[in-house]
Amino acid sequence: SVSTMASTGSPPLALYGAVVTKPDGAGRRLRIVAVACVVALAVVCGVLLAVHTTDQEAGSQSLAGAYYAVAKPPAFNFNRFIKHAWFYNGHAVNPESELLVEKLAKKHHYKLEIHHLRTLKDNEFRAALFSEEVHCMVFAPLEHFPGFSELARTDLRGYVSAGNNVVFVGSYEYLSVMNDVFGFGLMSAYADGPYYRNDRTVRGTPFQWSMSRLEQPDGSVYGVKVDSIPMDGNCMFDTMRVCVAFYVKYNLGTIVYLAFDYDQPNVGHWDQILHAAMMM
């Protein structure tokens, strides 16, 4: 064998048997199966990750659509109360209720600056509506029906359409005002409380942080039939198909109605409802 090595210049293949062993057929098959399993597992993980990411994106888009369908534009901050508001305190309102509504509006929000609107005459009313810093107007409970001229109606529609908020408080006469000015078909109705929050419709609005149940302070809570609220509106609190707090989207703005007339100091949680309405 030594002579053989010398003549060929390389050791015979048999001498490598203790160092290099060719895998038999079964070992090769096991290795191939293991590699195939790893590749298959990697492909399955990739597919599951892609599906999960797609579902998350679709879910986020769905939630975003649901939110912005009922909410103000994303720049609006529900955590920050408004700084200015018009309050109608003309001869048609109940002065005691109007003062109480003002007091409740400033409760916990002492920086709120209230501007008084003492008449609905064309010139004064238009000047108030054209104010650039006041985007909320509150009509306090009435003693008798207020007069809106045709020009005043047109200006009020323009004010709301431009993205502002009008809150009508506690008088069924305002249902007639809303029907005349905005073309609604609201029908008054009465039902004893308590009234319950609609968790589906309050989502994405300031009302979602209000109490889930509203008590009836007295008999002066005159609501509307739920079925008479326009298609662009939503009922926030109701019982027995009678709604006591609702809003209607009108172009870029919002119209809110609260059925309680705030005729007594003990208002329960209706102060929170007033704050939510003013923030719409």
PyMOL commands that set and color helices and strands:
alter all, ss='L'
color gray80, all
select helices_A, chain A and resi 2-8+13-16+25-68+95-105+122-129+150-161+173-182+206-209+226-228+270-278
alter helices_A, ss='H'
color red, helices_A
select strands_A, chain A and resi 84-88+113-117+136-139+165-169+188-189+195-197+213-214+223-225+233-239+242-250+253-258
alter strands_A, ss='S'
color yellow, strands_A
deselect
rebuild
show_as cartoon
